[in-house]
Amino acid sequence: MTSPHPIISVVGSLNVDLVTRTARVPEAGETLTSESFDIGFGGKGANQAVACARLSRTQEQARRGEPGKVEVRMVGAVGDDPFADDFLKSLQKDGLNTAKVQKLPNQKTGVAVIIVESHTGENRILFSPGANYAVPATNLLQDDTSVVLFQLELPMEVVLCNMKVARERGVQIILNPAPAVSLPDDAYQGLDHLIVNETEAAMLSGISNPTSWNDVATVFVRRGVRNVIITLGAEGVYYQTAQRYARSQAAKVLPARKVKVVDTTAAGDTFVGAYAVAVAQSTATSSSAFEIDAAIELANCAASETVQKKGAQSAIPWIDEVRGP
């Protein structure tokens, strides 16, 4: 059955976060009593999918089980362990379609064991990918997908295979290459939207310690990227388009909003999710042109709400919680 709304398919990771807070990390052979322990749901794929779902509907729409402006489908895998069902229920509660999340037999759901030193905020993480690394490198996209969003926490062959499928179908592709690893040149050819932070931009462009983001953006545009977005943390967002570049028009920088920062954990994922919603809405009709300035503004505002709360998915706002500029 065809959805009446544009569809975002998020092809990415699903991880359970096991978070222990402690005054200090124990020495070898030592046992300490921790200050607290929490179980949360994460993974860049799941976080960005939740951001897409929440930023396309209001809290009241979610409470009533009503659809938002965009349908969001999570595409990935969990194991057949006790974590899986609770994870899927959590995603469904946020309005996500989880029909394309595979429950793989004889696999464990991905887990991140996180130890946080409470007085410094420093963390140490052990990541076990589990079912994420067992996702098959086959076509995972349904024919009615409008926008597909990728990160790099699944095997590279899965990402490249489905980028190829999306490109052949004319589906809008958004790539957030985190964690940053080298990509083949053809991954950039015809790539609609590339969203990177400062570290990822430097690593993937091959320009260490860049003195100008224009130089970095030029590398990506010449590789075939149509829209280059570089998030700069407290400095805001830099962005350039192939169209502006061809016309010798300057790139733009949108300053970060001045807010009290409590926790930056899911800020980047919120930004990506909000941007993806804007892209999806632009595909709704043939007369809806994509306006990157408005998309960046929405994403910037949404991320500024996230950093004012503790947590990852729990800190991601609903669209009615996002205040304009």
KEKE-3310 file (N, C-alpha, C; in steps of 0.2 Angstrom, whole numbers, plus 5000, padded with zeros to 4 digits):
npx = (5004:5003:5011:5003:5012:5028:5042:5055:5068:5079:5094:5103:5112:5107:5108:5110:5112:5122:5124:5135:5138:5151:5162:5176:5186:5188:5203:5214:5207:5200:5185:5172:5158:5145:5138:5127:5116:5110:5099:5098:5092:5100:5113:5118:5110:5097:5095:5095:5084:5074:5075:5070:5057:5051:5053:5044:5032:5020:5019:5006:5001:5008:5004:4991:4993:4993:4998:5013:5020:5029:5033:5043:5055:5063:5078:5087:5095:5092:5095:5091:5088:5084:5084:5079:5064:5060:5067:5062:5048:5050:5055:5043:5034:5038:5033:5039:5041:5044:5045:5055:5066:5076:5075:5087:5092:5102:5110:5116:5109:5116:5127:5133:5144:5146:5156:5155:5164:5159:5163:5171:5165:5170:5171:5171:5170:5165:5161:5150:5146:5137:5121:5121:5132:5129:5120:5113:5121:5112:5098:5089:5079:5062:5051:5044:5051:5056:5067:5083:5093:5109:5122:5138:5139:5135:5141:5152:5149:5136:5131:5136:5130:5116:5116:5119:5108:5098:5102:5101:5087:5083:5081:5082:5098:5105:5120:5128:5143:5148:5155:5170:5177:5187:5180:5175:5178:5167:5156:5153:5149:5136:5130:5117:5116:5128:5133:5144:5154:5167:5179:5177:5175:5188:5196:5190:5191:5204:5211:5221:5220:5212:5212:5203:5186:5180:5190:5189:5175:5176:5183:5174:5163:5169:5170:5158:5147:5131:5126:5134:5137:5144:5145:5149:5150:5150:5153:5143:5136:5142:5139:5138:5134:5133:5128:5129:5142:5146:5142:5151:5147:5147:5149:5139:5137:5129:5127:5129:5115:5113:5113:5110:5121:5119:5121:5129:5126:5117:5116:5121:5114:5101:5102:5104:5093:5082:5086:5084:5070:5066:5071:5064:5051:5051:5050:5037:5028:5029:5031:5037:5051:5067:5073:5088:5093:5082:5081:5093:5092:5081:5086:5097:5090:5083:5093:5099:5089:5091:5104:5101:5096:5099:5105:5102:5092:5081:5083:5080:5070:5052:5043:5035:5041:5052:5059:5058:5070)
npy = (4994:5011:5025:5040:5050:5058:5047:5043:5032:5025:5019:5010:5008:4999:5000:4995:5004:5003:5010:5015:5025:5032:5037:5035:5026:5008:5000:4987:4971:4977:4980:4991:5000:5007:5023:5024:5016:5014:5009:5012:5016:5016:5020:5027:5026:5022:5033:5044:5041:5041:5055:5060:5055:5062:5075:5077:5077:5082:5081:5078:5072:5061:5055:5052:5043:5047:5050:5059:5073:5066:5049:5038:5025:5013:5004:4990:4979:4968:4957:4941:4942:4946:4960:4965:4966:4976:4986:4988:4991:5003:5011:5011:5017:5030:5033:5026:5016:4999:4988:4984:4981:4968:4954:4944:4927:4919:4929:4943:4958:4974:4981:4994:4996:5008:5017:5030:5043:5052:5065:5071:5069:5062:5048:5030:5018:5002:4994:4982:4976:4966:4961:4971:4970:4960:4962:4960:4963:4968:4974:4984:4993:4999:5002:5014:5023:5040:5047:5042:5039:5037:5031:5026:5015:5002:4988:4992:4988:4986:4999:5005:4997:4999:5013:5013:5007:5017:5028:5024:5023:5036:5042:5053:5055:5055:5057:5054:5052:5044:5033:5041:5034:5030:5033:5026:5034:5035:5035:5048:5053:5061:5062:5068:5075:5079:5077:5082:5083:5093:5086:5074:5080:5085:5073:5065:5074:5074:5085:5090:5098:5110:5127:5134:5132:5133:5127:5114:5111:5113:5102:5091:5095:5095:5081:5077:5080:5087:5096:5102:5101:5106:5104:5114:5114:5124:5135:5135:5132:5128:5129:5124:5124:5114:5121:5135:5136:5134:5145:5154:5159:5164:5153:5149:5153:5148:5155:5146:5144:5153:5145:5137:5124:5108:5094:5087:5075:5069:5079:5081:5070:5074:5086:5080:5073:5082:5090:5080:5078:5090:5089:5078:5083:5092:5084:5080:5086:5090:5103:5107:5115:5111:5120:5125:5134:5136:5123:5121:5130:5125:5113:5118:5125:5114:5106:5114:5113:5100:5100:5106:5097:5082:5066:5054:5049:5052:5066:5071:5083:5085:5091:5102:5107:5114:5129:5144:5154)
npz = (5000:4995:5004:5009:5012:5010:5011:5022:5023:5034:5034:5045:5060:5075:5092:5109:5123:5137:5152:5164:5178:5187:5200:5198:5187:5189:5194:5187:5192:5202:5211:5211:5218:5208:5204:5197:5185:5168:5155:5138:5122:5106:5094:5079:5068:5073:5082:5072:5065:5075:5077:5064:5065:5076:5073:5063:5067:5080:5098:5102:5091:5090:5102:5100:5090:5077:5060:5055:5045:5037:5033:5042:5041:5049:5045:5047:5058:5072:5086:5092:5105:5122:5122:5110:5107:5116:5111:5098:5101:5108:5097:5089:5097:5095:5083:5072:5058:5059:5051:5042:5050:5053:5063:5068:5068:5080:5083:5092:5098:5094:5105:5116:5129:5141:5151:5162:5169:5183:5188:5178:5166:5156:5145:5143:5130:5125:5111:5104:5089:5085:5078:5069:5060:5053:5044:5028:5012:5002:4992:5002:5001:4999:4986:4986:4992:4997:5002:5007:5021:5026:5037:5044:5052:5049:5039:5026:5013:5013:5014:5002:4992:4994:4992:4978:4973:4977:4970:4957:4956:4957:4970:4983:4992:5007:5016:5031:5035:5047:5059:5052:5038:5024:5008:4992:4977:4968:4977:4980:4969:4961:4974:4984:4997:5009:5025:5037:5052:5059:5060:5053:5040:5038:5037:5027:5016:5014:5018:5030:5046:5041:5035:5029:5026:5014:5005:5008:5006:4992:4987:4990:4982:4969:4968:4965:4974:4978:4989:5002:5019:5034:5050:5064:5077:5092:5083:5074:5058:5042:5025:5008:4990:4975:4965:4969:4970:4956:4951:4956:4969:4986:5000:5014:5032:5046:5061:5078:5089:5104:5118:5134:5136:5140:5137:5124:5117:5107:5098:5084:5078:5079:5071:5058:5057:5057:5045:5036:5036:5031:5018:5013:5014:5003:4993:4991:4982:4964:4963:4974:4979:4985:4998:5004:5014:5023:5027:5034:5044:5051:5056:5063:5074:5079:5084:5094:5104:5108:5114:5126:5135:5145:5139:5125:5114:5122:5123:5111:5102:5099:5085:5089:5099:5095:5094:5084:5075)
capx = (5000:5007:5010:5001:5017:5035:5045:5062:5071:5085:5097:5108:5113:5103:5113:5108:5117:5122:5128:5137:5141:5156:5167:5182:5186:5192:5209:5213:5206:5197:5178:5169:5151:5144:5134:5120:5116:5104:5099:5095:5092:5104:5115:5117:5104:5091:5095:5093:5077:5069:5074:5066:5050:5049:5053:5039:5025:5019:5018:4999:5000:5011:5000:4985:4995:4992:5005:5016:5021:5033:5033:5050:5056:5070:5080:5093:5094:5093:5096:5085:5089:5079:5084:5076:5057:5059:5070:5057:5043:5052:5055:5036:5031:5040:5030:5043:5039:5050:5044:5061:5071:5076:5077:5092:5093:5108:5114:5115:5108:5122:5128:5138:5145:5148:5158:5156:5167:5154:5166:5174:5161:5174:5168:5175:5165:5166:5155:5149:5141:5132:5117:5122:5137:5126:5115:5116:5123:5106:5093:5085:5074:5056:5051:5041:5056:5058:5074:5087:5098:5114:5128:5143:5139:5134:5146:5152:5146:5128:5129:5137:5125:5110:5117:5119:5100:5094:5104:5097:5080:5082:5080:5087:5102:5109:5125:5132:5148:5151:5162:5173:5182:5188:5175:5177:5176:5160:5151:5152:5146:5128:5127:5113:5118:5134:5133:5150:5157:5174:5184:5175:5177:5195:5198:5187:5193:5211:5215:5222:5220:5210:5212:5197:5181:5179:5194:5186:5169:5177:5185:5168:5159:5172:5169:5151:5142:5127:5125:5139:5135:5149:5143:5155:5149:5148:5154:5138:5135:5145:5136:5139:5130:5137:5125:5132:5149:5147:5141:5156:5144:5150:5146:5136:5138:5124:5129:5125:5111:5116:5108:5114:5123:5119:5124:5129:5127:5113:5115:5122:5109:5095:5103:5103:5086:5078:5088:5081:5063:5065:5072:5058:5045:5052:5049:5030:5025:5034:5032:5040:5058:5071:5077:5093:5093:5077:5083:5099:5089:5077:5091:5101:5086:5082:5099:5100:5085:5094:5109:5099:5094:5103:5103:5103:5086:5077:5084:5078:5063:5046:5043:5031:5046:5057:5058:5061:5076)
capy = (5000:5017:5030:5047:5055:5056:5042:5042:5026:5026:5012:5011:5004:4999:4998:4996:5008:5001:5016:5015:5031:5030:5042:5034:5019:5003:4997:4980:4967:4980:4981:4997:5001:5013:5028:5023:5011:5015:5005:5016:5013:5021:5019:5033:5025:5023:5040:5049:5039:5044:5062:5061:5054:5067:5082:5077:5077:5085:5076:5076:5068:5054:5052:5049:5038:5050:5051:5066:5075:5061:5042:5036:5018:5011:4998:4987:4972:4967:4950:4937:4942:4950:4968:4966:4968:4982:4991:4989:4994:5010:5015:5011:5022:5037:5033:5023:5010:4995:4982:4983:4979:4961:4950:4939:4922:4917:4935:4948:4965:4978:4984:4999:4997:5014:5019:5038:5046:5057:5071:5074:5068:5057:5041:5024:5014:4996:4993:4976:4977:4961:4960:4977:4968:4954:4965:4958:4968:4967:4979:4985:4999:4998:5006:5020:5028:5046:5049:5037:5042:5033:5033:5021:5010:4996:4986:4997:4985:4987:5006:5006:4993:5003:5020:5012:5006:5023:5032:5021:5025:5044:5043:5058:5052:5059:5053:5056:5047:5043:5035:5043:5030:5032:5030:5026:5041:5034:5036:5055:5055:5062:5062:5074:5079:5076:5081:5080:5087:5096:5080:5070:5084:5085:5067:5063:5078:5074:5091:5090:5105:5115:5134:5137:5127:5133:5122:5107:5110:5112:5095:5087:5097:5092:5074:5076:5081:5093:5100:5100:5104:5105:5106:5117:5114:5131:5140:5135:5127:5130:5125:5126:5119:5114:5127:5141:5135:5135:5152:5158:5162:5162:5148:5152:5151:5150:5154:5142:5148:5154:5142:5134:5118:5103:5088:5087:5068:5068:5085:5079:5066:5078:5090:5076:5071:5088:5091:5074:5079:5096:5086:5073:5087:5095:5079:5079:5087:5092:5110:5109:5115:5111:5126:5123:5139:5134:5116:5122:5134:5120:5108:5121:5126:5107:5103:5118:5111:5094:5101:5108:5091:5076:5060:5054:5049:5056:5073:5074:5086:5085:5097:5108:5109:5118:5136:5147:5159)
capz = (5000:4995:5009:5007:5014:5008:5015:5024:5025:5038:5034:5049:5066:5081:5098:5116:5127:5144:5154:5171:5180:5193:5202:5195:5183:5193:5192:5185:5197:5207:5211:5214:5217:5204:5206:5193:5179:5164:5149:5133:5115:5102:5087:5075:5063:5077:5084:5067:5063:5080:5076:5059:5067:5081:5070:5057:5070:5086:5103:5102:5085:5092:5108:5096:5085:5070:5056:5054:5038:5034:5036:5043:5041:5051:5041:5050:5061:5079:5087:5094:5112:5126:5120:5103:5107:5119:5106:5093:5104:5109:5090:5087:5101:5092:5077:5067:5055:5060:5047:5039:5055:5053:5069:5065:5073:5083:5083:5098:5096:5095:5112:5118:5136:5142:5158:5162:5175:5184:5190:5172:5160:5151:5145:5139:5127:5122:5106:5101:5084:5084:5072:5064:5056:5050:5039:5021:5007:4997:4991:5008:5000:4996:4979:4987:4997:4994:5004:5011:5025:5028:5041:5042:5057:5046:5034:5020:5007:5014:5012:4995:4988:4994:4989:4971:4972:4978:4964:4951:4956:4958:4977:4987:4996:5012:5019:5036:5036:5054:5060:5046:5035:5017:5004:4985:4973:4965:4982:4980:4962:4962:4981:4985:5003:5013:5031:5041:5056:5057:5060:5047:5034:5036:5036:5021:5011:5014:5020:5038:5049:5036:5037:5025:5024:5006:5002:5010:5002:4985:4986:4989:4976:4963:4968:4963:4979:4977:4994:5007:5025:5039:5057:5067:5085:5094:5078:5069:5052:5036:5019:5001:4986:4969:4961:4971:4968:4949:4950:4960:4974:4992:5004:5020:5038:5050:5068:5082:5093:5111:5123:5139:5134:5145:5135:5116:5114:5101:5094:5077:5075:5078:5065:5052:5056:5055:5038:5031:5036:5026:5011:5012:5012:4997:4987:4992:4976:4959:4964:4981:4978:4991:5000:5009:5019:5027:5030:5039:5049:5055:5059:5068:5079:5083:5088:5099:5109:5110:5119:5133:5139:5146:5136:5118:5111:5126:5122:5104:5103:5094:5081:5092:5105:5092:5093:5078:5076)
cpx = (5004:5006:5008:5006:5023:5038:5053:5064:5078:5089:5103:5108:5108:5107:5109:5114:5117:5127:5129:5140:5145:5160:5174:5182:5190:5198:5208:5212:5202:5189:5176:5161:5149:5139:5127:5121:5110:5105:5095:5096:5096:5107:5114:5111:5098:5090:5092:5086:5072:5069:5070:5059:5047:5048:5048:5032:5025:5018:5011:4998:5002:5007:4994:4986:4993:4999:5007:5016:5025:5033:5041:5050:5063:5072:5087:5091:5095:5094:5090:5085:5084:5079:5079:5069:5056:5062:5065:5051:5044:5052:5047:5033:5033:5037:5034:5040:5045:5049:5050:5067:5071:5078:5081:5093:5100:5113:5112:5113:5114:5122:5134:5138:5149:5150:5159:5159:5163:5157:5169:5170:5164:5171:5172:5170:5168:5160:5156:5144:5135:5128:5119:5127:5135:5121:5117:5116:5118:5102:5088:5079:5068:5055:5048:5045:5057:5065:5077:5092:5103:5119:5133:5144:5137:5140:5146:5149:5139:5127:5130:5132:5118:5110:5116:5111:5097:5096:5101:5090:5078:5080:5085:5091:5106:5114:5128:5137:5152:5150:5165:5178:5182:5183:5177:5175:5169:5154:5149:5148:5138:5125:5124:5115:5123:5134:5139:5151:5164:5179:5183:5177:5184:5198:5196:5189:5201:5215:5215:5223:5218:5210:5206:5192:5179:5183:5191:5180:5171:5179:5179:5163:5162:5171:5162:5145:5138:5126:5130:5138:5141:5147:5150:5155:5147:5149:5148:5138:5138:5141:5137:5136:5134:5134:5128:5139:5150:5146:5145:5152:5147:5146:5143:5137:5133:5126:5125:5121:5114:5111:5113:5115:5123:5123:5123:5128:5123:5112:5116:5117:5103:5096:5101:5096:5081:5080:5084:5074:5062:5066:5066:5052:5045:5051:5041:5027:5030:5035:5035:5048:5062:5075:5082:5094:5088:5078:5088:5096:5085:5081:5095:5096:5084:5087:5101:5095:5088:5099:5107:5096:5099:5100:5104:5096:5081:5077:5081:5071:5058:5046:5040:5036:5052:5055:5061:5067:5073)
cpy = (5006:5022:5036:5052:5053:5051:5042:5035:5027:5019:5013:5006:5005:4996:4999:4999:5006:5005:5015:5022:5030:5036:5041:5027:5014:5001:4990:4976:4970:4980:4987:4997:5008:5017:5027:5018:5013:5011:5010:5013:5019:5018:5025:5032:5026:5030:5045:5047:5042:5052:5064:5060:5059:5074:5082:5077:5080:5079:5074:5071:5061:5051:5049:5044:5040:5051:5058:5068:5070:5054:5040:5028:5017:5004:4996:4981:4973:4959:4947:4936:4946:4957:4969:4969:4974:4988:4993:4993:5002:5014:5016:5017:5029:5038:5030:5017:5005:4988:4980:4982:4972:4959:4944:4934:4921:4923:4939:4955:4969:4981:4989:4999:5003:5016:5027:5040:5052:5064:5075:5073:5064:5050:5036:5019:5007:4994:4986:4976:4972:4961:4966:4974:4962:4956:4963:4963:4967:4973:4979:4990:4997:5003:5013:5025:5034:5049:5044:5041:5036:5036:5027:5016:5003:4994:4990:4994:4986:4994:5007:5003:4997:5010:5019:5011:5013:5028:5030:5023:5032:5046:5048:5054:5057:5055:5057:5051:5047:5036:5036:5037:5032:5029:5030:5032:5041:5035:5043:5057:5055:5062:5069:5078:5075:5080:5078:5085:5089:5090:5076:5074:5084:5079:5064:5067:5077:5080:5091:5097:5110:5122:5137:5131:5127:5128:5115:5106:5109:5105:5090:5089:5095:5085:5073:5077:5088:5098:5097:5104:5101:5108:5108:5118:5121:5136:5140:5130:5131:5126:5128:5121:5120:5120:5133:5141:5136:5142:5157:5162:5159:5157:5152:5149:5153:5149:5149:5147:5148:5151:5139:5126:5113:5096:5088:5080:5067:5074:5084:5075:5070:5083:5086:5075:5076:5090:5086:5076:5085:5093:5082:5078:5090:5090:5077:5080:5090:5099:5112:5109:5115:5118:5125:5127:5137:5128:5117:5125:5129:5116:5111:5123:5119:5105:5108:5116:5105:5095:5104:5103:5086:5070:5060:5054:5053:5063:5076:5077:5084:5091:5103:5110:5114:5125:5139:5151:5165)
cpz = (5000:5000:5006:5008:5011:5013:5016:5026:5028:5038:5039:5055:5072:5087:5104:5120:5135:5148:5162:5173:5187:5194:5199:5192:5188:5190:5190:5192:5203:5206:5214:5213:5213:5207:5203:5187:5175:5158:5144:5126:5111:5096:5083:5070:5067:5079:5078:5065:5068:5079:5070:5061:5071:5077:5064:5060:5077:5091:5103:5096:5087:5098:5105:5091:5078:5066:5056:5046:5034:5037:5037:5045:5043:5047:5044:5053:5069:5080:5089:5102:5116:5125:5114:5104:5110:5115:5101:5095:5105:5102:5088:5091:5099:5085:5071:5064:5055:5056:5044:5043:5055:5060:5067:5070:5074:5082:5090:5095:5098:5102:5113:5126:5137:5150:5158:5169:5177:5185:5184:5166:5155:5151:5141:5137:5124:5117:5103:5096:5083:5078:5067:5059:5052:5045:5032:5016:5001:4997:4997:5007:4997:4990:4980:4991:4993:4995:5008:5014:5027:5033:5040:5048:5055:5041:5028:5014:5007:5012:5005:4991:4988:4992:4981:4969:4972:4972:4958:4950:4957:4965:4980:4992:5001:5016:5025:5038:5042:5056:5053:5044:5027:5013:4996:4982:4971:4971:4982:4974:4962:4969:4982:4991:5007:5019:5035:5046:5055:5056:5054:5040:5032:5034:5029:5015:5009:5015:5028:5040:5044:5039:5033:5024:5017:5003:5002:5006:4994:4983:4985:4983:4969:4962:4965:4968:4978:4982:5000:5013:5030:5045:5061:5075:5087:5089:5073:5063:5046:5030:5013:4996:4979:4964:4962:4969:4960:4947:4953:4966:4981:4996:5010:5026:5043:5058:5073:5087:5100:5116:5128:5137:5140:5143:5127:5113:5107:5096:5086:5074:5074:5072:5059:5051:5054:5047:5034:5031:5031:5019:5009:5010:5006:4991:4987:4985:4971:4960:4970:4980:4985:4992:5006:5015:5025:5031:5035:5045:5054:5059:5064:5075:5083:5087:5094:5105:5112:5116:5126:5137:5140:5141:5129:5115:5115:5125:5115:5104:5098:5091:5084:5098:5102:5091:5087:5080:5079)
residu = (MET:THR:SER:PRO:HIS:PRO:ILE:ILE:SER:VAL:VAL:GLY:SER:LEU:ASN:VAL:ASP:LEU:VAL:THR:ARG:THR:ALA:ARG:VAL:PRO:GLU:ALA:GLY:GLU:THR:LEU:THR:SER:GLU:SER:PHE:ASP:ILE:GLY:PHE:GLY:GLY:LYS:GLY:ALA:ASN:GLN:ALA:VAL:ALA:CYS:ALA:ARG:LEU:SER:ARG:THR:GLN:GLU:GLN:ALA:ARG:ARG:GLY:GLU:PRO:GLY:LYS:VAL:GLU:VAL:ARG:MET:VAL:GLY:ALA:VAL:GLY:ASP:ASP:PRO:PHE:ALA:ASP:ASP:PHE:LEU:LYS:SER:LEU:GLN:LYS:ASP:GLY:LEU:ASN:THR:ALA:LYS:VAL:GLN:LYS:LEU:PRO:ASN:GLN:LYS:THR:GLY:VAL:ALA:VAL:ILE:ILE:VAL:GLU:SER:HIS:THR:GLY:GLU:ASN:ARG:ILE:LEU:PHE:SER:PRO:GLY:ALA:ASN:TYR:ALA:VAL:PRO:ALA:THR:ASN:LEU:LEU:GLN:ASP:ASP:THR:SER:VAL:VAL:LEU:PHE:GLN:LEU:GLU:LEU:PRO:MET:GLU:VAL:VAL:LEU:CYS:ASN:MET:LYS:VAL:ALA:ARG:GLU:ARG:GLY:VAL:GLN:ILE:ILE:LEU:ASN:PRO:ALA:PRO:ALA:VAL:SER:LEU:PRO:ASP:ASP:ALA:TYR:GLN:GLY:LEU:ASP:HIS:LEU:ILE:VAL:ASN:GLU:THR:GLU:ALA:ALA:MET:LEU:SER:GLY:ILE:SER:ASN:PRO:THR:SER:TRP:ASN:ASP:VAL:ALA:THR:VAL:PHE:VAL:ARG:ARG:GLY:VAL:ARG:ASN:VAL:ILE:ILE:THR:LEU:GLY:ALA:GLU:GLY:VAL:TYR:TYR:GLN:THR:ALA:GLN:ARG:TYR:ALA:ARG:SER:GLN:ALA:ALA:LYS:VAL:LEU:PRO:ALA:ARG:LYS:VAL:LYS:VAL:VAL:ASP:THR:THR:ALA:ALA:GLY:ASP:THR:PHE:VAL:GLY:ALA:TYR:ALA:VAL:ALA:VAL:ALA:GLN:SER:THR:ALA:THR:SER:SER:SER:ALA:PHE:GLU:ILE:ASP:ALA:ALA:ILE:GLU:LEU:ALA:ASN:CYS:ALA:ALA:SER:GLU:THR:VAL:GLN:LYS:LYS:GLY:ALA:GLN:SER:ALA:ILE:PRO:TRP:ILE:ASP:GLU:VAL:ARG:GLY:PRO)
# end
